[in-house]
Amino acid sequence: MQSKPKPLNVMIIEEDHMLSSSIKNMLKKMGFEDSRIHKAPNLAVFRTLVSKYTFYLIICRYSIKDKPIGRKYLYLYRECERFSYDCSFVFLSDKAIGGSRREIEELFPDSILEIPFNYNEFKPLINESLMKRKILSAVYREIDKGHFKRAIEICEQLSKKNNIWWIDLYKVIIECYISQKKYKLAVKTLNDLRTKDTSEWPLIKLIELNSVLGNEEEVLALAHEFEVLGYPEHPIVSEVTAHQSILDSDIKTALELIKKIVLRYPHLIDATVNLAYLYIAFDDYRKAYAFMSKVDYDLILNEQQFFAVEEVKTFLEIMLDSKRGNPYDSRALGPKLTKIMNLDGKQVDDLKLTKRLYQIIRDITTRNPVCAAKRIQEMYSKTQLPHRKLLLMAIAYHLGFTDELTEWLDSETERLSEVRHINAAVTITLCKKMYELKDQKLEKIGKASELEEQGRVLESLAILSKEIPSLITHHSNFVNAMIKYKLSIDDDINMLTSQFKSSIAVVFRNLQRQDPNHPKLSNIKKVQGMVLSKLEVEKRKTQSQQRARG
């Protein structure tokens, strides 16, 4: 007798048409309705389906073209509005790729189905997954209601029965304890679990939990035990070692450890951003950009990661162009901003804030850095994105807002020093680098005062224009001084020439922004030609004198 069709929505996420059709036929054979079995060969179709239907079973390929794309599908499903505890999530994995199974298990799917498989293997695995999910969904609903004791009782009763997924019940118990901040019970349960379960999961969870609690000695001991037991290399253990290296001020070792993580686990986007930060701390913008450029956008999970990748890359592009002496092509900012504006869903930061940030970056890269400190302060106080706080610190440094920068560095360092995590340690390392740069800038500003006292007015004004470019008065005073004063034999002609070109461009653009037909614009071009000629004559005179001495 044929079983009654099951009115449950099912999704198959698989690019291979033959394999997805084969799975669909097996599901129909099990009694699932043909019209309720949906195929999602790509992300666009997946997004459409999860916005329309509530699913009870999702079968998803973990790795497509050597990319662990299944991570993104699982993450997006768990974040979507129609997410249901009743939905069983099953990953498809190739038997030939043994290493990926461990990565999949860390995501806690309900089951893993290895390819190739036949109906006799497929049916019991799917039925077991659906049964497991039915029970776990009841447990999670108790947790949502705050009935932690009841949830734990259900798990403890079921864990005594002979089933192949008892470990998942313990994972729920651990979650309950952590949600209630009963950390001692969570640690005790994990230690008890280690005597029953030989997998690495209880030990990794202990490392994570002790890391959050700030038990650094225990974390290091557990990480060492993990390595001694001969488990395969794990990114969390590597991050613990890198974190300790940073605490010991051994930044180079930390950099190499995180680099190793990134090369082995390219889907760990946060690790790639951390690696870029450490390279920036070492002034190696080229390597930082090389790794950020390798990020596969298909593996980015959320908007926060997308913004970090896009905007850290933009910062590095600007820095590299600056070091090469080339102006950054600000036209590239338009498509970047458009891409961000077209993102689906609610964004972390307000769109107005994003537009203002990109406008400031555009202004700076088009030699129009005149800006009020209040404008930057407002954005810094409103942004919810950690990388944007760092970006705004870099902008404050460039514009010469040293008081604001000091305040932000102090508060961020104090806040992050309480956080026991690799991300915090890396950010503090970058903050230390910014402290150094800020102090160097203040020294240069102090030197400008000394030069003024010595009567070397031109060089003094040139330094102020370069180090505090946000004030239009610095640029206009310097340009006027270059017209008014004669050049001295002690003047640094190359420095004056370089800064004059920058400052007169700032004055020109500032007037142009006020009025495109401003009468002074034509005069500025004449002044520019006159002063540059004067500088060129003085440069040749100096070179001639040097040759004569030589």
C-alpha positions as CSV (number, residue, x, y, z in Angstrom):
1,M,0.0,0.0,0.0
2,Q,1.4,3.4,-1.0
3,S,2.1,5.8,1.9
4,K,0.1,9.0,2.1
5,P,1.9,12.0,0.6
6,K,3.7,14.2,3.2
7,P,2.6,17.8,3.0
8,L,6.0,19.1,3.9
9,N,8.1,21.6,1.9
10,V,11.5,20.3,1.0
11,M,14.4,22.1,-0.6
12,I,17.4,20.6,-2.5
13,I,20.4,22.9,-2.9
14,E,22.5,21.3,-5.6
15,E,23.9,22.6,-8.8
16,D,24.1,19.2,-10.5
17,H,20.7,18.6,-12.2
18,M,21.1,14.8,-12.3
19,L,21.9,14.5,-8.6
20,S,19.1,16.9,-7.5
21,S,16.6,15.0,-9.7
22,S,17.8,11.7,-8.2
23,I,17.3,13.1,-4.7
24,K,13.8,14.3,-5.7
25,N,12.8,10.9,-7.0
26,M,14.0,9.3,-3.7
27,L,12.0,11.8,-1.7
28,K,8.9,11.1,-3.8
29,K,9.5,7.4,-3.2
30,M,9.5,8.1,0.5
31,G,6.1,9.8,0.2
32,F,6.9,13.5,-0.2
33,E,4.6,15.5,-2.5
34,D,6.2,16.3,-5.9
35,S,4.8,19.9,-5.8
36,R,6.4,20.5,-2.4
37,I,9.9,19.5,-3.4
38,H,11.8,22.6,-4.5
39,K,15.2,22.8,-6.3
40,A,17.6,25.6,-5.6
41,P,20.5,25.4,-8.0
42,N,21.9,28.8,-6.9
43,L,21.7,31.5,-4.2
44,A,19.2,33.7,-5.9
45,V,16.6,30.8,-6.2
46,F,17.4,29.9,-2.5
47,R,16.6,33.4,-1.3
48,T,13.3,33.5,-3.2
49,L,12.2,30.1,-1.9
50,V,13.0,30.8,1.8
51,S,11.1,34.1,1.6
52,K,8.0,32.3,0.3
53,Y,7.9,28.9,2.1
54,T,8.5,27.4,5.5
55,F,10.6,24.3,5.1
56,Y,10.8,21.1,7.0
57,L,13.8,19.5,5.3
58,I,16.7,21.1,3.5
59,I,19.3,18.9,1.7
60,C,22.3,21.0,0.8
61,R,25.6,20.3,-0.9
62,Y,28.4,21.5,1.4
63,S,31.2,22.1,-1.1
64,I,30.7,23.4,-4.6
65,K,33.8,23.8,-6.8
66,D,36.0,23.4,-3.7
67,K,34.2,26.2,-2.0
68,P,32.4,25.5,1.4
69,I,29.3,27.3,0.1
70,G,27.1,25.2,2.3
71,R,28.1,27.3,5.3
72,K,26.5,30.4,3.7
73,Y,23.3,28.6,2.9
74,L,23.0,27.3,6.5
75,Y,23.8,30.7,7.9
76,L,21.3,32.5,5.7
77,Y,18.6,30.0,6.5
78,R,19.1,30.4,10.3
79,E,18.9,34.2,9.8
80,C,15.8,34.2,7.6
81,E,12.3,35.2,8.8
82,R,10.8,31.8,8.0
83,F,13.4,29.9,9.9
84,S,11.8,27.0,11.8
85,Y,13.1,24.7,14.5
86,D,11.1,22.0,12.8
87,C,13.4,22.1,9.7
88,S,16.0,19.4,9.4
89,F,19.2,20.5,7.7
90,V,21.2,17.7,5.9
91,F,24.5,18.3,4.2
92,L,25.7,16.4,1.2
93,S,29.5,15.7,1.2
94,D,31.8,13.8,-1.2
95,K,33.3,10.7,0.5
96,A,36.6,11.5,-1.3
97,I,36.9,14.8,0.6
98,G,37.4,13.5,4.1
99,G,38.6,16.7,5.7
100,S,35.4,18.5,4.9
101,R,33.4,16.2,7.2
102,R,35.1,17.6,10.3
103,E,34.3,21.2,9.0
104,I,30.6,20.2,8.5
105,E,30.3,18.6,11.9
106,E,31.3,21.9,13.5
107,L,28.2,23.5,11.9
108,F,25.9,21.0,13.8
109,P,23.7,19.9,10.9
110,D,21.2,17.1,11.6
111,S,22.9,14.7,9.4
112,I,25.7,14.3,6.8
113,L,24.9,12.3,3.6
114,E,28.0,11.1,1.8
115,I,28.0,10.9,-2.0
116,P,27.5,8.5,-3.7
117,F,24.5,6.9,-1.9
118,N,21.6,4.7,-2.8
119,Y,17.9,4.7,-1.7
120,N,18.6,2.1,1.1
121,E,21.1,4.5,2.6
122,F,19.2,7.7,1.9
123,K,15.8,6.7,3.4
124,P,16.9,5.8,7.0
125,L,19.2,8.7,7.2
126,I,16.5,11.2,6.2
127,N,14.0,9.6,8.6
128,E,16.4,9.7,11.4
129,S,17.2,13.3,10.7
130,L,13.5,14.2,10.7
131,M,12.9,12.3,14.0
132,K,15.9,14.0,15.6
133,R,14.7,17.4,14.5
134,K,11.2,16.8,15.8
135,I,12.5,16.1,19.3
136,L,15.1,18.9,19.2
137,S,12.6,21.5,18.0
138,A,10.5,20.7,21.1
139,V,13.5,21.2,23.3
140,Y,14.4,24.5,21.6
141,R,10.8,25.7,22.1
142,E,11.1,25.1,25.8
143,I,14.4,27.1,25.8
144,D,12.6,30.0,23.9
145,K,10.0,30.0,26.7
146,G,12.7,30.2,29.3
147,H,11.9,26.7,30.5
148,F,15.6,25.6,30.8
149,K,15.0,23.0,33.5
150,R,12.4,21.3,31.4
151,A,14.6,21.4,28.3
152,I,17.5,19.8,30.2
153,E,15.2,17.1,31.7
154,I,14.0,16.1,28.2
155,C,17.6,15.9,26.9
156,E,18.8,13.9,29.9
157,Q,15.9,11.4,29.6
158,L,16.5,11.0,25.8
159,S,20.3,10.7,26.2
160,K,19.9,7.6,28.3
161,K,18.2,5.9,25.3
162,N,20.3,4.1,22.7
163,N,20.4,6.5,19.7
164,I,23.1,7.7,17.4
165,W,22.7,11.4,18.1
166,W,22.9,11.5,21.9
167,I,25.8,14.0,21.6
168,D,23.5,16.6,20.1
169,L,21.3,16.5,23.2
170,Y,24.3,17.3,25.4
171,K,25.1,20.2,23.1
172,V,21.6,21.6,23.9
173,I,22.3,21.1,27.6
174,I,25.5,23.1,27.3
175,E,23.7,25.8,25.5
176,C,21.1,26.0,28.3
177,Y,23.7,26.3,31.0
178,I,25.6,29.0,29.1
179,S,22.3,30.9,28.4
180,Q,21.7,31.0,32.1
181,K,25.3,31.9,32.8
182,K,25.8,28.6,34.8
183,Y,29.3,28.3,33.5
184,K,30.6,26.0,36.2
185,L,27.8,23.5,35.3
186,A,28.7,23.8,31.6
187,V,32.4,23.2,32.3
188,K,31.5,20.2,34.5
189,T,29.2,18.7,31.9
190,L,31.8,19.1,29.2
191,N,34.5,17.5,31.4
192,D,32.1,14.6,32.1
193,L,31.3,14.3,28.4
194,R,34.9,13.9,27.5
195,T,34.9,10.5,29.3
196,K,32.1,9.4,27.0
197,D,32.9,11.1,23.7
198,T,36.3,10.7,22.1
199,S,35.6,13.4,19.5
200,E,37.3,16.8,19.7
201,W,34.1,18.7,20.2
202,P,34.0,18.7,24.1
203,L,37.6,19.8,24.3
204,I,37.1,22.6,21.6
205,K,34.0,23.8,23.5
206,L,35.9,23.9,26.7
207,I,38.6,26.0,25.1
208,E,35.9,28.4,23.7
209,L,34.1,28.7,27.0
210,N,37.2,29.2,29.1
211,S,38.4,31.8,26.6
212,V,35.1,33.8,27.0
213,L,35.5,33.5,30.8
214,G,39.0,34.9,30.7
215,N,40.6,31.7,32.1
216,E,43.8,32.2,30.1
217,E,45.9,29.6,31.9
218,E,43.2,27.0,31.5
219,V,42.8,27.9,27.8
220,L,46.5,27.4,27.1
221,A,46.6,24.1,29.0
222,L,43.6,22.8,27.1
223,A,45.1,24.0,23.8
224,H,48.3,22.2,24.6
225,E,46.4,19.0,25.6
226,F,44.5,19.2,22.2
227,E,47.8,19.2,20.4
228,V,49.3,16.4,22.5
229,L,46.3,14.2,21.9
230,G,47.1,14.4,18.2
231,Y,43.8,15.9,16.9
232,P,44.1,17.5,13.5
233,E,44.9,21.2,13.5
234,H,42.0,23.4,14.5
235,P,41.6,27.2,13.8
236,I,40.3,27.9,17.4
237,V,43.5,26.3,18.9
238,S,45.7,28.2,16.4
239,E,43.8,31.5,17.4
240,V,44.4,30.8,21.1
241,T,48.1,30.4,20.4
242,A,48.1,33.6,18.2
243,H,46.3,35.4,21.0
244,Q,48.8,34.4,23.6
245,S,51.6,35.5,21.2
246,I,50.1,39.0,21.0
247,L,49.8,39.2,24.8
248,D,53.4,38.3,24.9
249,S,54.2,41.0,22.4
250,D,55.3,38.5,19.8
251,I,53.3,40.0,17.0
252,K,55.3,38.3,14.2
253,T,54.5,34.8,15.6
254,A,50.8,35.7,15.9
255,L,50.9,37.0,12.3
256,E,52.4,33.7,11.0
257,L,49.8,31.7,12.9
258,I,46.9,33.7,11.6
259,K,48.3,33.5,8.1
260,K,48.4,29.7,8.4
261,I,44.7,29.7,9.5
262,V,43.8,31.9,6.5
263,L,45.6,29.7,4.0
264,R,44.1,26.6,5.3
265,Y,40.6,27.9,6.0
266,P,39.9,30.7,3.4
267,H,36.2,30.7,4.5
268,L,37.2,32.3,7.8
269,I,36.7,35.9,6.7
270,D,37.3,37.4,10.1
271,A,40.7,35.7,10.3
272,T,41.6,37.3,6.9
273,V,40.6,40.8,8.1
274,N,42.7,40.2,11.3
275,L,45.7,39.2,9.2
276,A,45.3,42.4,7.1
277,Y,45.3,44.4,10.3
278,L,48.5,42.8,11.6
279,Y,50.2,43.5,8.2
280,I,49.0,47.1,8.5
281,A,50.6,47.3,11.9
282,F,53.8,46.3,10.3
283,D,53.3,48.9,7.5
284,D,53.1,46.1,4.9
285,Y,50.1,47.4,3.0
286,R,51.0,45.3,-0.1
287,K,50.7,41.9,1.7
288,A,47.6,43.1,3.6
289,Y,45.9,44.0,0.2
290,A,47.1,40.7,-1.4
291,F,45.2,38.6,1.2
292,M,42.1,40.8,1.2
293,S,42.0,40.6,-2.6
294,K,41.9,36.8,-2.3
295,V,38.6,36.8,-0.3
296,D,35.9,34.9,-2.1
297,Y,32.7,36.9,-1.9
298,D,30.7,33.7,-2.2
299,L,31.9,32.7,1.2
300,I,31.0,36.0,3.0
301,L,28.2,35.3,5.4
302,N,26.7,38.7,6.3
303,E,26.7,42.4,5.6
304,Q,29.1,43.1,8.4
305,Q,31.8,40.9,6.8
306,F,30.9,42.3,3.4
307,F,31.4,45.9,4.6
308,A,34.7,45.0,6.3
309,V,36.1,43.3,3.2
310,E,35.1,46.1,0.8
311,E,36.1,49.0,3.0
312,V,39.4,47.6,4.3
313,K,40.3,46.9,0.7
314,T,39.4,50.5,-0.3
315,F,41.6,51.8,2.6
316,L,44.5,49.7,1.4
317,E,44.0,50.8,-2.2
318,I,44.2,54.4,-1.2
319,M,47.3,53.8,1.0
320,L,49.1,51.9,-1.8
321,D,48.4,54.6,-4.3
322,S,49.6,57.2,-1.9
323,K,52.9,55.4,-1.3
324,R,53.4,55.0,-5.0
325,G,52.8,58.7,-5.5
326,N,49.6,58.1,-7.6
327,P,46.3,59.7,-6.9
328,Y,43.5,57.3,-6.0
329,D,40.8,57.1,-8.6
330,S,37.8,58.3,-6.6
331,R,35.5,57.2,-9.4
332,A,35.8,53.7,-8.0
333,L,33.9,54.8,-4.9
334,G,30.6,55.2,-6.8
335,P,30.2,51.5,-7.8
336,K,31.3,50.4,-4.3
337,L,28.6,52.6,-2.7
338,T,26.0,51.5,-5.2
339,K,26.8,47.9,-4.3
340,I,26.3,48.6,-0.6
341,M,23.0,50.5,-1.2
342,N,21.6,47.6,-3.2
343,L,22.2,45.1,-0.5
344,D,19.1,43.2,0.7
345,G,17.8,43.4,4.2
346,K,18.4,45.8,7.1
347,Q,21.9,47.2,7.2
348,V,23.9,47.5,10.4
349,D,24.7,51.2,9.9
350,D,22.2,53.8,8.7
351,L,22.5,54.4,4.9
352,K,22.9,58.2,5.5
353,L,26.0,57.4,7.7
354,T,27.4,55.2,4.9
355,K,26.9,58.0,2.3
356,R,28.6,60.5,4.6
357,L,31.6,58.2,5.2
358,Y,32.0,57.7,1.4
359,Q,31.7,61.4,0.8
360,I,34.5,62.1,3.2
361,I,36.7,59.5,1.6
362,R,35.9,61.0,-1.8
363,D,36.8,64.5,-0.6
364,I,40.1,63.3,0.9
365,T,41.1,61.4,-2.3
366,T,40.2,64.4,-4.5
367,R,42.4,66.8,-2.5
368,N,39.5,68.4,-0.6
369,P,40.2,67.4,3.0
370,V,38.7,70.5,4.6
371,C,36.4,69.1,7.2
372,A,35.0,69.9,10.7
373,A,36.0,67.5,13.5
374,K,32.3,67.4,14.6
375,R,31.5,65.6,11.3
376,I,33.8,62.8,12.1
377,Q,32.8,62.6,15.7
378,E,29.2,62.1,14.8
379,M,29.9,59.2,12.5
380,Y,32.3,57.6,15.1
381,S,29.6,57.7,17.8
382,K,26.9,56.3,15.5
383,T,28.7,53.5,13.6
384,Q,28.1,49.9,14.9
385,L,30.8,48.4,12.7
386,P,34.2,47.8,14.4
387,H,36.2,48.2,11.2
388,R,34.6,51.5,10.5
389,K,35.7,52.8,13.9
390,L,39.2,51.9,12.9
391,L,38.7,53.6,9.5
392,L,37.4,56.7,11.1
393,M,40.5,56.7,13.4
394,A,42.7,56.6,10.3
395,I,40.7,59.5,8.8
396,A,41.0,61.5,12.0
397,Y,44.7,60.9,12.0
398,H,45.0,62.0,8.3
399,L,43.0,65.2,8.9
400,G,44.9,66.1,12.1
401,F,42.2,65.6,14.7
402,T,44.7,64.4,17.3
403,D,42.6,65.2,20.3
404,E,39.6,63.1,19.0
405,L,42.0,60.3,17.9
406,T,43.6,60.1,21.4
407,E,40.2,60.0,23.0
408,W,39.0,57.2,20.8
409,L,42.2,55.2,21.1
410,D,42.1,55.4,24.9
411,S,38.4,54.3,25.1
412,E,38.7,51.5,22.6
413,T,41.9,50.2,24.2
414,E,40.3,50.2,27.6
415,R,37.2,48.5,26.4
416,L,38.9,45.8,24.4
417,S,41.4,45.0,27.2
418,E,38.5,43.4,29.0
419,V,37.7,41.2,26.0
420,R,39.5,37.9,25.9
421,H,39.4,37.3,22.1
422,I,41.8,37.3,19.2
423,N,39.8,40.0,17.4
424,A,40.2,42.4,20.4
425,A,43.9,41.6,20.7
426,V,44.5,42.3,17.0
427,T,42.6,45.6,17.2
428,I,44.6,46.7,20.3
429,T,47.8,46.0,18.3
430,L,46.5,48.2,15.5
431,C,45.6,50.9,18.1
432,K,49.2,50.8,19.4
433,K,50.4,51.5,15.9
434,M,48.0,54.4,15.7
435,Y,49.3,55.8,19.0
436,E,52.9,55.7,17.5
437,L,51.7,57.5,14.3
438,K,49.8,60.1,16.3
439,D,52.8,60.9,18.5
440,Q,55.0,61.3,15.3
441,K,52.4,63.7,13.9
442,L,52.4,65.7,17.1
443,E,56.2,65.9,17.0
444,K,56.0,67.3,13.4
445,I,53.4,69.8,14.5
446,G,55.8,70.8,17.4
447,K,58.6,71.1,14.9
448,A,56.5,73.6,12.9
449,S,56.3,75.9,15.9
450,E,60.1,75.6,16.3
451,L,60.7,76.5,12.7
452,E,58.4,79.5,13.0
453,E,60.4,80.8,16.0
454,Q,63.6,80.4,13.8
455,G,62.0,82.5,11.1
456,R,61.5,79.6,8.7
457,V,57.9,80.5,8.1
458,L,57.4,78.7,4.8
459,E,58.5,75.3,6.1
460,S,56.5,75.8,9.3
461,L,53.3,76.5,7.3
462,A,54.0,73.7,4.9
463,I,54.2,71.2,7.8
464,L,50.9,72.5,9.3
465,S,49.2,72.2,5.9
466,K,50.4,68.6,5.6
467,E,49.8,67.4,9.1
468,I,46.4,69.3,9.7
469,P,44.9,69.4,6.2
470,S,41.4,69.8,7.5
471,L,41.8,73.5,8.2
472,I,41.5,75.7,5.1
473,T,43.4,78.5,6.9
474,H,46.6,76.4,6.9
475,H,46.4,76.0,3.1
476,S,45.5,79.6,2.3
477,N,48.1,81.0,4.7
478,F,50.8,78.7,3.2
479,V,49.8,79.7,-0.4
480,N,49.8,83.4,0.5
481,A,53.2,83.0,2.2
482,M,54.7,81.3,-0.9
483,I,53.7,84.4,-2.9
484,K,54.8,86.9,-0.3
485,Y,58.1,85.6,1.1
486,K,61.4,85.0,-0.6
487,L,62.9,81.5,-0.5
488,S,65.9,80.9,1.8
489,I,68.9,78.8,1.1
490,D,67.9,76.7,4.1
491,D,64.5,75.9,2.8
492,D,63.6,72.3,1.8
493,I,62.6,73.1,-1.8
494,N,61.3,69.6,-2.6
495,M,59.1,69.6,0.4
496,L,57.8,73.1,-0.3
497,T,57.0,72.2,-3.9
498,S,55.2,69.1,-3.0
499,Q,53.1,70.7,-0.3
500,F,52.4,73.8,-2.4
501,K,50.9,71.7,-5.2
502,S,48.7,70.0,-2.6
503,S,47.6,73.1,-0.7
504,I,46.8,75.2,-3.8
505,A,44.7,72.3,-5.1
506,V,42.8,72.3,-1.8
507,V,42.3,76.1,-2.0
508,F,41.1,75.8,-5.6
509,R,38.6,72.9,-4.8
510,N,37.3,74.7,-1.7
511,L,36.5,77.8,-3.7
512,Q,35.1,75.7,-6.5
513,R,32.8,74.0,-4.1
514,Q,31.5,77.3,-2.8
515,D,31.0,78.7,-6.3
516,P,32.0,77.0,-9.6
517,N,32.3,80.5,-11.1
518,H,34.3,82.1,-8.3
519,P,36.3,85.0,-9.6
520,K,39.4,84.0,-7.7
521,L,39.7,80.6,-9.5
522,S,41.4,82.0,-12.6
523,N,43.9,84.0,-10.3
524,I,44.8,80.8,-8.5
525,K,46.0,79.2,-11.7
526,K,48.2,82.2,-12.4
527,V,49.6,82.1,-8.8
528,Q,50.3,78.4,-9.2
529,G,52.4,78.9,-12.3
530,M,54.3,81.9,-10.8
531,V,55.2,80.1,-7.6
532,L,56.1,76.8,-9.2
533,S,58.4,78.8,-11.6
534,K,60.0,80.5,-8.6
535,L,60.5,77.1,-6.9
536,E,62.0,75.6,-10.0
537,V,64.5,78.5,-10.3
538,E,65.5,78.1,-6.7
539,K,65.9,74.3,-7.1
540,R,68.3,74.7,-10.0
541,K,70.3,77.4,-8.1
542,T,70.6,75.0,-5.2
543,Q,71.7,72.1,-7.4
544,S,74.2,74.4,-9.1
545,Q,75.7,75.4,-5.8
546,Q,75.9,71.8,-4.7
547,R,77.8,70.8,-7.9
548,A,80.2,73.8,-7.4
549,R,80.9,72.6,-3.8
550,G,81.4,69.0,-5.1
